[in-house]
Amino acid sequence: MGVKAEGKYLPISARKGRQAIDIIRGKDAGEALLELKYLPNRSAKIVYKVLKSAMYNAQNNHNLEVEDLYVSEAFVNEGPTLKRYRPRAMGRANRIRKRTSHITIIVDSKKGER
């Protein structure tokens, strides 16, 4: 049983969020933070904040050592889509879909002790 952090209604599409999540899944938490910090995608910055929150939750709420943490589970689900309209020529309109996502990261201790 790990320690969970969730980011909800984040302004990134689930597909783009999964690109960053796939890189860090199963890695040490410190190493994952370092990789996310230097990734050029915008989604990496959002995932970085959620991972950092999960690490702080483990440290403050469960007294786990930060050095022993690894990313045990990480996934991105789709959130609600905001629908907007952009005016086009001759009185028409195009729909713009602003997608959101929910990012969940679960970190656990390598030692297995609580």
VOPAGU-2260 file (C-alpha; in pm, 1 decimal, decimal comma):
REM VOPAGU-2260
SITE   aa  ch    i         X         Y         Z
SITE  MET   A    0       0,0       0,0       0,0
SITE  GLY   A    1     156,8     323,0    -113,5
SITE  VAL   A    2     104,1     691,3     -57,6
SITE  LYS   A    3    -110,5     866,0    -317,4
SITE  ALA   A    4    -125,1    1215,3    -464,3
SITE  GLU   A    5    -384,0    1325,3    -718,0
SITE  GLY   A    6    -396,5    1626,4    -943,4
SITE  LYS   A    7    -746,4    1686,4   -1072,6
SITE  TYR   A    8    -878,3    1901,7   -1358,1
SITE  LEU   A    9    -526,7    1975,5   -1484,3
SITE  PRO   A   10    -512,8    2166,3   -1814,1
SITE  ILE   A   11    -334,0    1902,0   -2021,2
SITE  SER   A   12    -476,1    1628,5   -2241,5
SITE  ALA   A   13    -451,7    1276,6   -2103,7
SITE  ARG   A   14    -247,3    1160,5   -2401,5
SITE  LYS   A   15      20,5    1424,0   -2343,8
SITE  GLY   A   16      22,9    1354,6   -1971,1
SITE  ARG   A   17      81,4     984,4   -2032,9
SITE  GLN   A   18     401,8    1062,4   -2223,4
SITE  ALA   A   19     563,5    1201,0   -1909,4
SITE  ILE   A   20     410,0     937,3   -1680,2
SITE  ASP   A   21     546,2     651,5   -1892,6
SITE  ILE   A   22     900,0     781,9   -1842,1
SITE  ILE   A   23     887,4     782,1   -1460,7
SITE  ARG   A   24     681,4     469,8   -1385,3
SITE  GLY   A   25     878,9     225,7   -1167,8
SITE  LYS   A   26    1176,5     456,7   -1106,2
SITE  ASP   A   27    1318,7     597,6    -783,9
SITE  ALA   A   28    1129,6     910,4    -682,1
SITE  GLY   A   29    1440,2    1130,2    -675,3
SITE  GLU   A   30    1554,3    1008,4   -1014,9
SITE  ALA   A   31    1203,9    1060,8   -1156,5
SITE  LEU   A   32    1196,1    1419,1   -1025,5
SITE  LEU   A   33    1530,2    1488,9   -1191,4
SITE  GLU   A   34    1414,2    1349,7   -1525,9
SITE  LEU   A   35    1088,4    1544,9   -1516,4
SITE  LYS   A   36    1270,8    1866,1   -1432,4
SITE  TYR   A   37    1470,4    1853,6   -1755,5
SITE  LEU   A   38    1206,2    1718,7   -1993,1
SITE  PRO   A   39    1102,8    1983,9   -2247,0
SITE  ASN   A   40     728,1    1900,0   -2248,8
SITE  ARG   A   41     474,0    2113,6   -2069,0
SITE  SER   A   42     316,3    1802,1   -1920,3
SITE  ALA   A   43     642,0    1721,3   -1737,2
SITE  LYS   A   44     605,7    2035,0   -1524,4
SITE  ILE   A   45     254,0    1933,8   -1418,1
SITE  VAL   A   46     353,1    1572,8   -1342,7
SITE  TYR   A   47     655,7    1704,4   -1149,4
SITE  LYS   A   48     426,3    1891,6    -909,1
SITE  VAL   A   49     204,8    1587,6    -849,1
SITE  LEU   A   50     507,6    1362,7    -786,3
SITE  LYS   A   51     654,1    1614,0    -544,1
SITE  SER   A   52     321,3    1624,5    -359,8
SITE  ALA   A   53     318,6    1244,1    -331,5
SITE  MET   A   54     670,9    1250,8    -187,5
SITE  TYR   A   55     577,4    1515,2      68,9
SITE  ASN   A   56     265,3    1318,1     164,1
SITE  ALA   A   57     480,3    1010,2     228,2
SITE  GLN   A   58     728,9    1208,2     434,5
SITE  ASN   A   59     483,3    1411,2     644,6
SITE  ASN   A   60     184,4    1180,3     683,2
SITE  HIS   A   61     351,9     837,4     694,1
SITE  ASN   A   62     706,8     916,8     817,2
SITE  LEU   A   63     872,9     745,9     520,2
SITE  GLU   A   64    1225,9     833,5     410,3
SITE  VAL   A   65    1232,9    1024,2      81,0
SITE  GLU   A   66    1547,0     838,0     -34,4
SITE  ASP   A   67    1363,8     501,9     -13,2
SITE  LEU   A   68    1063,7     602,1    -226,0
SITE  TYR   A   69     991,3     481,1    -577,4
SITE  VAL   A   70     700,0     538,4    -815,7
SITE  SER   A   71     494,4     220,2    -775,7
SITE  GLU   A   72     191,9     331,1    -980,0
SITE  ALA   A   73     122,5     627,3   -1204,4
SITE  PHE   A   74    -165,9     685,2   -1440,0
SITE  VAL   A   75    -357,1     960,7   -1617,2
SITE  ASN   A   76    -732,7     962,2   -1668,7
SITE  GLU   A   77    -939,2    1199,3   -1878,6
SITE  GLY   A   78   -1120,4    1480,0   -1704,0
SITE  PRO   A   79   -1408,4    1687,7   -1834,9
SITE  THR   A   80   -1361,6    1868,3   -2164,1
SITE  LEU   A   81   -1433,1    2240,6   -2180,0
SITE  LYS   A   82   -1608,4    2330,4   -2503,1
SITE  ARG   A   83   -1536,0    2668,5   -2657,3
SITE  TYR   A   84   -1614,8    2820,9   -2995,8
SITE  ARG   A   85   -1396,6    3019,2   -3234,2
SITE  PRO   A   86   -1558,5    3243,7   -3494,6
SITE  ARG   A   87   -1480,6    3157,4   -3856,2
SITE  ALA   A   88   -1555,0    3311,2   -4192,7
SITE  MET   A   89   -1909,2    3376,8   -4317,6
SITE  GLY   A   90   -2072,5    3354,1   -3974,0
SITE  ARG   A   91   -1962,2    2999,2   -3900,0
SITE  ALA   A   92   -1803,0    2869,5   -3580,7
SITE  ASN   A   93   -1552,2    2596,0   -3501,2
SITE  ARG   A   94   -1558,9    2403,2   -3175,8
SITE  ILE   A   95   -1244,8    2408,7   -2962,9
SITE  ARG   A   96   -1210,7    2129,2   -2708,7
SITE  LYS   A   97    -992,7    2218,3   -2410,0
SITE  ARG   A   98    -915,2    1883,6   -2254,3
SITE  THR   A   99    -836,9    1826,1   -1887,6
SITE  SER   A  100    -698,2    1527,0   -1703,3
SITE  HIS   A  101    -663,8    1370,9   -1359,7
SITE  ILE   A  102    -310,3    1255,3   -1272,2
SITE  THR   A  103    -257,8     998,8    -995,0
SITE  ILE   A  104      85,3     898,9    -865,0
SITE  ILE   A  105     142,1     639,3    -592,4
SITE  VAL   A  106     483,2     617,0    -427,1
SITE  ASP   A  107     594,0     336,6    -197,5
SITE  SER   A  108     897,1     256,3      15,2
SITE  LYS   A  109    1150,0       4,4    -118,3
SITE  LYS   A  110    1203,6    -133,9     232,0
SITE  GLY   A  111     840,0    -237,0     268,4
SITE  GLU   A  112     820,8    -122,1     630,1
SITE  ARG   A  113     585,8     138,1     773,7
